[in-house]
Amino acid sequence: MTADPAASASCCGPAGAASADEDAHLRRALDVLPAPPEVQAELRQMLRPVPGGFFEMGARMSRYAGDLDAPRRKVKVAPFRIAPTSVTNAQFGRFVAATGYRTVAETEGWSFVFHLLVARPQAHPRAPLGMPWWHAVEGACWAAPEGPGSGTDGRADHPAVHIAWFDALAYCRWSGLRLPSEVEWERAARGGLARRKFPWGNAFRPGGQQAMNTFEGTFPDAPATGQDWRGTVAADSFAPNGYGLFNMTGNVWEWAADRFGPLPGGAQVPRAGTERVQRGGSYLCHASYCDRYHVHSRTRNTPDSTTGHAGFRVACGA
C-alpha cells in the first residue's frame, strides 16, 4: 500500500487520546527535583557549542502549506550549546532511576507503535486520521518500546522514544538543561551550511551512501532491510554535521520548546494552542508519504502525545 501524501498534511504521528488532564502531566513534570550540581555540570559538559549570528531559516517553498515552513527568512540567534545526540535510553533511564518519574505513556497505560514493530497488530486498535500503520499498544513506553515483552536491551545508545513533551520537560527540570527553541534547533541542524536541504548538503544520498535513518523500501509495509528492521538506530549513527551533531534529520522526531505557529521573522502572529513543535523527521519518513526529513522540516503534536518515533535533545545557553 502507498499512502496518500495529502493524508500527512497535518502531522506525522497520531495525537494522544487526551484522556487525562494535561495540567496534571505538567504538574508532575514541574515537581521533578533537580539533580545534584555535579551531575548537572557533567551533563552540561557533554553539550556542543553552536555559534550565534544571523542565518536563513525555513524553506524556499513548502510542500505542505500547513507546516508554515516557508518562505525563508533571516533570523538571529544567540550562541548556545546543544546535545550531540537525542537523549538515549541509557540517559533517560538514569533520570528515571534517580527520580522515579513515570512518563505520560506509563501513566496513561499505552502509546502508539508502528505496525511492523508490533508482535500482534490485530490485537491492538489502529490509530485514526488515515494512519492505520499506527496501533495503540497497552504497555508501550520508553522502557518497552514495542509493548509488554520488549525492552531496551541492546538499544541503550538508541534514542528514548514514546516521549511526550511533558516528559522532555521533566528531564530538563532534573538535568538543569532545557529544550532548544525552534530557531536554535534549525541553526544547529544546518551545521553552518546555508540554503541546504540536509545537514551535509543537498544530496539525499551523498556519494551514493545512506546518511540518515529514514524508511527504506515501500511505505508502510515493506522495509528494504527485511525482517531485522527495528526502527531506531544508535543516536550517534552516521557522520556528524559541521557542529559535531548526529542525526539532526531522520531517526526520531525531536521536541522543541515552542508552541506551533508561524516561523519567526516577518509579520509576527502569536503562537497559540497547545500543540508543540517537533523537528527533524524520523525512521518513518518516506518520499511517498512524509518527506519531512530536511533541516527546515517541522510538524507538531499535543504535549501529551507519545509515539514510537518521538524523542528529544537538550540545550542550554552558551
TORKEVEX-676352 format. One record per residue: residue number from 1; x, y, z of N, C-alpha, C in turn. Coordinates in steps of 0.05 Angstrom, whole numbers, plus 5000, padded with zeros to 4 digits. Layout:
// TORKEVEX-676352
resi,n_u,n_v,n_w,ca_u,ca_v,ca_w,c_u,c_v,c_w
NUM,X,Y,Z,X,Y,Z,X,Y,Z
...
// end
This chain:
// TORKEVEX-676352
resi,n_u,n_v,n_w,ca_u,ca_v,ca_w,c_u,c_v,c_w
1,5017,4976,5000,5000,5000,5000,5018,5025,5000
2,5010,5044,4984,5024,5070,4984,5006,5091,4995
3,5016,5105,5015,4999,5125,5029,4996,5150,5012
4,4974,5163,5016,4968,5189,5002,4983,5211,5017
5,5002,5225,5003,5016,5247,5017,4998,5267,5029
6,4974,5272,5018,4956,5291,5029,4947,5284,5057
7,4948,5258,5063,4939,5249,5090,4958,5258,5111
8,4984,5265,5103,5004,5273,5123,5005,5303,5126
9,4986,5318,5114,4988,5347,5114,4986,5360,5141
10,4975,5346,5161,4972,5358,5187,4993,5349,5207
11,5001,5324,5205,5020,5314,5225,5032,5288,5215
12,5054,5280,5228,5068,5255,5221,5064,5234,5242
13,5049,5240,5262,5043,5220,5283,5016,5226,5295
14,5002,5205,5304,4975,5209,5316,4977,5223,5342
15,4957,5239,5349,4955,5252,5374,4945,5234,5396
16,4953,5239,5421,4943,5223,5443,4913,5227,5447
17,4902,5209,5462,4873,5210,5467,4864,5231,5486
18,4884,5244,5499,4878,5266,5518,4858,5257,5540
19,4862,5232,5549,4844,5221,5569,4850,5231,5597
20,4872,5244,5601,4880,5255,5627,4883,5285,5624
21,4881,5298,5646,4884,5327,5647,4913,5334,5641
22,4917,5351,5620,4944,5360,5613,4957,5374,5636
23,4941,5389,5651,4952,5403,5674,4965,5384,5694
24,4953,5360,5697,4965,5341,5715,4992,5331,5706
25,4995,5327,5680,5021,5319,5669,5041,5341,5672
26,5032,5366,5668,5050,5388,5672,5059,5391,5701
27,5041,5387,5719,5048,5389,5748,5069,5367,5755
28,5064,5343,5745,5083,5322,5751,5111,5328,5740
29,5112,5340,5716,5138,5347,5705,5152,5369,5722
30,5137,5388,5730,5148,5410,5745,5155,5403,5774
31,5144,5380,5783,5151,5371,5810,5177,5356,5812
32,5189,5350,5789,5215,5335,5789,5236,5352,5802
33,5251,5340,5820,5272,5354,5834,5298,5354,5818
34,5314,5375,5819,5338,5377,5803,5359,5357,5813
35,5375,5348,5794,5398,5330,5800,5419,5346,5816
36,5437,5332,5830,5458,5346,5845,5475,5363,5825
37,5486,5385,5835,5501,5403,5817,5523,5389,5801
38,5536,5370,5813,5558,5356,5798,5547,5340,5775
39,5522,5329,5778,5510,5314,5756,5502,5334,5734
40,5490,5356,5742,5482,5376,5722,5506,5387,5707
41,5528,5391,5721,5553,5401,5708,5563,5380,5688
42,5562,5355,5696,5571,5333,5678,5554,5333,5652
43,5528,5335,5655,5510,5334,5632,5514,5358,5614
44,5518,5381,5626,5523,5406,5610,5549,5404,5595
45,5569,5391,5607,5595,5389,5594,5594,5373,5568
46,5574,5356,5566,5571,5339,5542,5561,5354,5518
47,5549,5378,5522,5537,5393,5500,5558,5406,5483
48,5551,5410,5457,5569,5422,5437,5561,5451,5433
49,5581,5469,5429,5575,5497,5424,5566,5502,5396
50,5547,5520,5393,5537,5529,5367,5539,5560,5367
51,5552,5571,5346,5556,5600,5346,5530,5615,5341
52,5528,5639,5352,5506,5656,5346,5509,5671,5320
53,5489,5688,5314,5490,5703,5289,5465,5701,5273
54,5465,5713,5249,5443,5711,5231,5445,5686,5214
55,5423,5674,5207,5422,5653,5187,5395,5652,5174
56,5393,5639,5151,5368,5636,5137,5353,5612,5147
57,5329,5616,5157,5312,5595,5168,5289,5589,5149
58,5281,5563,5148,5258,5556,5132,5265,5547,5104
59,5244,5542,5088,5247,5532,5061,5239,5554,5041
60,5248,5551,5017,5240,5570,4996,5210,5566,4990
61,5201,5541,4990,5173,5535,4984,5165,5511,5000
62,5141,5511,5012,5131,5489,5027,5119,5467,5009
63,5124,5442,5017,5109,5420,5004,5082,5418,5018
64,5081,5422,5044,5056,5421,5060,5051,5449,5071
65,5032,5462,5060,5027,5490,5067,5021,5493,5097
66,5008,5473,5109,5002,5475,5137,5026,5474,5156
67,5049,5466,5145,5074,5465,5161,5084,5493,5167
68,5076,5513,5151,5085,5541,5155,5115,5543,5156
69,5129,5528,5139,5159,5528,5140,5171,5544,5117
70,5155,5561,5104,5165,5578,5082,5151,5605,5084
71,5162,5626,5071,5188,5626,5057,5211,5628,5076
72,5235,5627,5065,5259,5632,5081,5258,5660,5093
73,5270,5662,5116,5273,5689,5128,5298,5689,5145
74,5310,5713,5147,5335,5716,5162,5328,5720,5191
75,5339,5704,5209,5335,5707,5237,5362,5707,5252
76,5361,5717,5276,5385,5719,5292,5382,5702,5317
77,5404,5689,5324,5404,5672,5348,5429,5678,5364
78,5427,5677,5390,5450,5680,5408,5465,5653,5409
79,5491,5654,5416,5506,5629,5420,5492,5611,5440
80,5494,5585,5436,5482,5566,5455,5497,5539,5453
81,5489,5521,5470,5501,5494,5469,5478,5474,5466
82,5483,5452,5452,5463,5432,5447,5475,5404,5447
83,5460,5384,5455,5470,5357,5457,5477,5346,5430
84,5498,5330,5428,5506,5319,5402,5487,5298,5392
85,5470,5286,5410,5451,5266,5402,5424,5271,5416
86,5404,5257,5407,5379,5255,5422,5386,5242,5449
87,5369,5247,5469,5372,5234,5495,5368,5204,5490
88,5387,5188,5500,5387,5159,5495,5371,5145,5517
89,5366,5119,5511,5353,5102,5532,5370,5101,5557
90,5396,5100,5554,5414,5099,5578,5411,5125,5594
91,5411,5148,5580,5410,5173,5593,5382,5177,5606
92,5361,5170,5592,5334,5173,5604,5331,5154,5627
93,5342,5130,5625,5340,5110,5646,5354,5120,5671
94,5376,5134,5668,5390,5146,5691,5372,5166,5705
95,5358,5182,5690,5340,5202,5701,5317,5188,5716
96,5305,5168,5704,5283,5154,5717,5292,5140,5743
97,5316,5128,5742,5326,5115,5766,5331,5135,5788
98,5339,5159,5782,5345,5179,5802,5319,5192,5813
99,5298,5193,5798,5275,5209,5805,5249,5192,5810
100,5248,5168,5799,5224,5152,5800,5202,5163,5781
101,5209,5180,5763,5189,5193,5745,5176,5172,5727
102,5150,5174,5723,5135,5158,5705,5125,5175,5682
103,5131,5166,5658,5124,5181,5634,5094,5182,5629
104,5086,5200,5611,5058,5201,5603,5048,5174,5593
105,5064,5161,5576,5055,5135,5566,5051,5115,5589
106,5068,5116,5609,5065,5098,5632,5040,5104,5648
107,5035,5130,5653,5012,5137,5669,4986,5133,5654
108,4986,5137,5628,4963,5133,5611,4958,5103,5606
109,4980,5088,5606,4978,5059,5602,4981,5049,5573
110,4988,5067,5554,4991,5058,5527,5006,5079,5511
111,5014,5072,5487,5026,5091,5468,5023,5079,5440
112,5028,5096,5419,5026,5087,5392,5052,5075,5382
113,5050,5051,5369,5073,5036,5359,5068,5030,5329
114,5088,5033,5313,5086,5027,5284,5080,4998,5280
115,5062,4991,5261,5051,4964,5259,5072,4943,5254
116,5093,4948,5240,5114,4928,5234,5130,4921,5259
117,5127,4937,5280,5142,4932,5305,5124,4919,5326
118,5099,4914,5320,5080,4903,5339,5078,4873,5334
119,5081,4857,5355,5081,4828,5353,5054,4818,5342
120,5032,4828,5352,5005,4820,5343,4988,4845,5337
121,4993,4858,5315,4979,4883,5309,4949,4881,5309
122,4938,4857,5302,4909,4854,5302,4897,4856,5329
123,4913,4854,5350,4903,4855,5378,4901,4883,5389
124,4910,4902,5373,4911,4930,5383,4896,4948,5364
125,4882,4968,5375,4867,4986,5358,4885,5002,5340
126,4875,5007,5315,4890,5024,5297,4886,5053,5304
127,4905,5070,5296,4902,5099,5300,4882,5110,5281
128,4869,5132,5288,4850,5145,5269,4865,5163,5249
129,4850,5179,5235,4861,5200,5218,4877,5189,5194
130,4869,5166,5183,4881,5157,5159,4910,5147,5163
131,4917,5139,5188,4944,5128,5193,4942,5100,5205
132,4932,5081,5190,4927,5054,5201,4952,5039,5208
133,4976,5049,5201,5001,5035,5208,5009,5041,5237
134,4994,5057,5251,4999,5061,5280,4978,5046,5296
135,4988,5033,5317,4970,5018,5335,4973,5028,5363
136,4951,5031,5378,4952,5038,5406,4957,5013,5422
137,4981,5011,5433,4990,4987,5446,4991,4991,5476
138,4976,4976,5491,4976,4978,5520,5004,4968,5530
139,5015,4985,5548,5041,4978,5560,5065,4988,5545
140,5061,4999,5521,5083,5010,5506,5093,5036,5519
141,5119,5039,5523,5130,5063,5535,5160,5063,5529
142,5175,5082,5539,5203,5084,5533,5219,5059,5540
143,5211,5046,5562,5226,5022,5571,5216,4996,5557
144,5193,4997,5544,5182,4975,5529,5172,4985,5503
145,5190,4992,5485,5182,5007,5461,5162,4994,5443
146,5160,4967,5443,5140,4954,5427,5118,4941,5444
147,5118,4948,5469,5097,4938,5487,5108,4916,5505
148,5091,4904,5521,5100,4883,5540,5117,4861,5527
149,5138,4854,5540,5156,4834,5529,5180,4846,5514
150,5178,4871,5506,5200,4885,5493,5216,4900,5514
151,5239,4910,5506,5256,4925,5524,5278,4940,5509
152,5296,4951,5524,5317,4967,5511,5344,4953,5511
153,5345,4927,5518,5370,4912,5517,5381,4913,5489
154,5406,4920,5486,5419,4924,5460,5412,4950,5447
155,5396,4967,5461,5389,4993,5450,5394,5016,5470
156,5413,5012,5488,5419,5033,5507,5428,5059,5494
157,5441,5056,5471,5450,5080,5456,5431,5090,5435
158,5407,5078,5434,5386,5088,5416,5371,5111,5429
159,5358,5128,5414,5342,5149,5426,5319,5138,5443
160,5314,5150,5466,5290,5143,5481,5266,5153,5465
161,5245,5136,5463,5221,5143,5447,5196,5140,5465
162,5173,5145,5454,5148,5147,5469,5151,5169,5490
163,5164,5190,5482,5169,5213,5500,5150,5235,5493
164,5133,5243,5512,5116,5266,5509,5132,5292,5514
165,5121,5314,5505,5134,5340,5510,5136,5344,5540
166,5116,5336,5555,5117,5338,5585,5140,5322,5596
167,5145,5298,5585,5167,5281,5594,5194,5295,5589
168,5197,5307,5566,5222,5322,5560,5226,5345,5579
169,5204,5358,5586,5205,5380,5606,5215,5369,5633
170,5204,5346,5641,5213,5334,5667,5243,5328,5667
171,5253,5317,5645,5281,5311,5643,5298,5337,5645
172,5288,5358,5632,5302,5383,5633,5302,5394,5662
173,5281,5392,5676,5280,5401,5704,5302,5387,5720
174,5305,5361,5716,5325,5345,5731,5353,5352,5722
175,5358,5355,5697,5385,5358,5686,5395,5387,5688
176,5377,5406,5693,5385,5434,5692,5389,5445,5664
177,5379,5430,5644,5382,5439,5616,5354,5447,5607
178,5350,5449,5581,5324,5457,5570,5321,5446,5542
179,5297,5448,5532,5293,5441,5504,5303,5465,5487
180,5314,5459,5463,5322,5481,5446,5298,5495,5435
181,5300,5521,5430,5280,5535,5415,5280,5525,5386
182,5259,5530,5372,5258,5521,5344,5280,5535,5327
183,5285,5560,5333,5307,5574,5319,5334,5561,5325
184,5339,5555,5350,5364,5542,5357,5366,5515,5344
185,5344,5500,5344,5345,5473,5332,5353,5474,5303
186,5341,5492,5288,5348,5493,5259,5376,5504,5254
187,5384,5524,5270,5412,5533,5268,5431,5510,5273
188,5426,5494,5293,5443,5471,5299,5443,5451,5277
189,5419,5445,5267,5416,5424,5246,5431,5431,5221
190,5431,5456,5214,5445,5464,5189,5475,5461,5190
191,5486,5460,5214,5515,5455,5216,5533,5475,5204
192,5523,5500,5200,5539,5520,5188,5535,5524,5158
193,5519,5506,5146,5513,5508,5117,5488,5526,5113
194,5488,5539,5090,5465,5557,5083,5451,5546,5059
195,5424,5548,5059,5407,5541,5036,5413,5512,5027
196,5415,5494,5046,5419,5466,5040,5396,5450,5052
197,5389,5427,5040,5366,5411,5049,5373,5394,5074
198,5398,5385,5075,5406,5366,5096,5429,5377,5111
199,5436,5365,5134,5459,5375,5149,5485,5373,5135
200,5487,5357,5113,5512,5353,5099,5511,5366,5071
201,5488,5375,5061,5487,5386,5034,5459,5382,5022
202,5458,5378,4996,5433,5376,4982,5426,5347,4972
203,5446,5330,4972,5442,5303,4961,5429,5285,4983
204,5407,5271,4976,5394,5253,4995,5413,5231,5003
205,5428,5221,4983,5449,5200,4988,5476,5211,4979
206,5490,5225,4995,5516,5236,4987,5535,5213,4979
207,5546,5215,4955,5564,5194,4946,5551,5167,4944
208,5525,5167,4942,5510,5142,4940,5507,5127,4966
209,5514,5139,4988,5513,5126,5014,5490,5137,5031
210,5478,5119,5047,5457,5127,5066,5469,5145,5087
211,5456,5168,5092,5467,5187,5111,5449,5193,5135
212,5425,5181,5135,5406,5184,5157,5387,5160,5157
213,5373,5157,5180,5355,5135,5183,5326,5143,5176
214,5318,5137,5152,5291,5141,5143,5281,5115,5132
215,5255,5113,5125,5243,5088,5116,5254,5081,5088
216,5266,5058,5086,5276,5048,5061,5258,5025,5051
217,5248,5027,5027,5231,5006,5016,5205,5018,5008
218,5183,5003,5011,5156,5012,5003,5140,5018,5028
219,5134,5043,5034,5120,5050,5058,5090,5043,5055
220,5077,5032,5076,5088,5026,5103,5093,4997,5108
221,5092,4980,5088,5091,4951,5093,5117,4936,5086
222,5135,4947,5071,5157,4931,5061,5184,4945,5064
223,5196,4945,5088,5222,4958,5091,5244,4942,5076
224,5262,4957,5064,5282,4944,5048,5301,4927,5064
225,5303,4933,5090,5322,4918,5107,5311,4892,5117
226,5286,4885,5110,5275,4859,5116,5267,4856,5145
227,5267,4831,5154,5256,4824,5180,5272,4835,5204
228,5297,4842,5199,5313,4853,5221,5309,4882,5226
229,5292,4895,5210,5287,4924,5214,5275,4929,5241
230,5286,4948,5256,5278,4953,5284,5270,4982,5289
231,5268,4998,5269,5261,5026,5273,5284,5044,5278
232,5290,5050,5303,5311,5068,5310,5338,5055,5306
233,5359,5072,5303,5387,5064,5304,5400,5079,5326
234,5425,5073,5332,5440,5086,5353,5440,5116,5348
235,5438,5132,5369,5435,5161,5367,5459,5174,5354
236,5483,5161,5354,5506,5172,5342,5513,5159,5316
237,5494,5147,5303,5498,5134,5276,5503,5156,5255
238,5517,5148,5234,5523,5165,5211,5542,5187,5219
239,5551,5202,5200,5571,5223,5205,5557,5248,5217
240,5571,5261,5235,5560,5286,5247,5561,5309,5228
241,5545,5330,5233,5546,5354,5216,5569,5372,5225
242,5570,5396,5214,5593,5414,5218,5596,5423,5247
243,5575,5420,5263,5577,5427,5292,5581,5403,5309
244,5586,5379,5297,5590,5355,5313,5565,5343,5323
245,5542,5347,5310,5516,5337,5319,5506,5314,5301
246,5495,5294,5313,5487,5270,5299,5457,5269,5295
247,5449,5258,5272,5420,5252,5267,5402,5276,5272
248,5410,5299,5261,5392,5322,5262,5369,5319,5242
249,5371,5299,5224,5348,5291,5208,5346,5261,5209
250,5322,5251,5208,5317,5222,5209,5319,5212,5238
251,5315,5186,5241,5315,5171,5266,5291,5177,5284
252,5290,5199,5298,5267,5206,5314,5260,5235,5312
253,5234,5242,5313,5226,5269,5316,5235,5280,5343
254,5243,5305,5344,5253,5317,5369,5236,5341,5376
255,5227,5341,5401,5210,5363,5411,5227,5389,5413
256,5216,5411,5406,5227,5438,5411,5210,5451,5433
257,5220,5473,5444,5207,5486,5466,5181,5500,5457
258,5180,5508,5432,5159,5526,5422,5132,5514,5418
259,5111,5531,5421,5085,5524,5411,5086,5526,5381
260,5069,5510,5367,5069,5511,5338,5056,5537,5328
261,5067,5548,5307,5056,5572,5294,5075,5581,5272
262,5071,5605,5261,5088,5615,5240,5117,5616,5250
263,5136,5613,5231,5164,5615,5238,5171,5644,5247
264,5191,5647,5262,5200,5675,5270,5208,5691,5245
265,5207,5717,5248,5215,5734,5226,5190,5743,5210
266,5192,5766,5197,5169,5776,5183,5146,5785,5201
267,5122,5785,5191,5099,5793,5207,5095,5772,5229
268,5094,5780,5254,5092,5762,5276,5063,5757,5283
269,5056,5731,5286,5030,5723,5295,5034,5707,5321
270,5021,5713,5343,5025,5698,5367,5020,5668,5363
271,5037,5652,5375,5034,5623,5373,5014,5615,5395
272,4991,5605,5387,4970,5598,5405,4966,5568,5405
273,4947,5558,5421,4941,5530,5422,4961,5515,5439
274,4956,5489,5441,4973,5472,5458,4994,5456,5443
275,4991,5454,5416,5010,5437,5401,5038,5448,5403
276,5058,5430,5405,5086,5438,5407,5100,5428,5381
277,5121,5442,5375,5137,5437,5350,5154,5412,5354
278,5155,5396,5333,5174,5374,5331,5191,5378,5306
279,5216,5370,5307,5235,5375,5285,5250,5350,5277
280,5259,5350,5252,5279,5331,5242,5270,5306,5228
281,5244,5299,5229,5236,5274,5216,5243,5250,5232
282,5238,5226,5221,5242,5201,5236,5248,5178,5217
283,5250,5154,5229,5255,5130,5214,5231,5122,5197
284,5208,5136,5199,5185,5131,5183,5181,5150,5159
285,5198,5170,5157,5196,5189,5135,5202,5175,5109
286,5187,5181,5088,5190,5168,5062,5178,5187,5041
287,5190,5188,5018,5182,5207,4997,5153,5202,4988
288,5143,5177,4991,5115,5171,4983,5094,5180,5003
289,5103,5187,5027,5084,5194,5048,5090,5220,5062
290,5113,5221,5074,5120,5245,5090,5150,5249,5087
291,5158,5267,5070,5187,5272,5066,5196,5295,5083
292,5187,5296,5108,5196,5317,5126,5222,5310,5139
293,5242,5304,5123,5268,5296,5133,5290,5317,5126
294,5282,5342,5123,5301,5363,5116,5306,5380,5141
295,5327,5397,5139,5334,5413,5163,5312,5434,5169
296,5296,5441,5149,5274,5461,5154,5248,5447,5162
297,5246,5421,5160,5221,5407,5164,5211,5409,5192
298,5184,5411,5195,5172,5413,5221,5145,5399,5221
299,5137,5390,5244,5110,5381,5248,5102,5389,5277
300,5080,5379,5287,5071,5386,5313,5053,5365,5325
301,5051,5365,5351,5032,5347,5365,5026,5359,5392
302,5005,5348,5404,4998,5358,5431,5019,5349,5451
303,5023,5364,5472,5046,5358,5490,5043,5332,5506
304,5019,5320,5506,5015,5294,5520,5016,5271,5500
305,5022,5275,5475,5022,5254,5455,5049,5238,5456
306,5047,5212,5453,5071,5195,5453,5069,5175,5430
307,5091,5172,5416,5093,5153,5394,5121,5140,5395
308,5123,5119,5380,5149,5104,5379,5170,5117,5362
309,5164,5141,5351,5185,5155,5335,5190,5183,5346
310,5183,5188,5371,5186,5215,5382,5205,5215,5406
311,5225,5232,5405,5244,5235,5427,5251,5265,5430
312,5275,5270,5440,5283,5298,5444,5313,5300,5448
313,5324,5324,5445,5351,5330,5454,5351,5356,5470
314,5371,5360,5485,5372,5382,5504,5392,5404,5496
315,5389,5427,5508,5405,5450,5502,5409,5467,5527
316,5425,5488,5524,5428,5508,5546,5441,5533,5534
317,5443,5554,5549,5456,5578,5540,5486,5573,5537
318,5499,5592,5523,5528,5589,5519,5544,5591,5545
// end
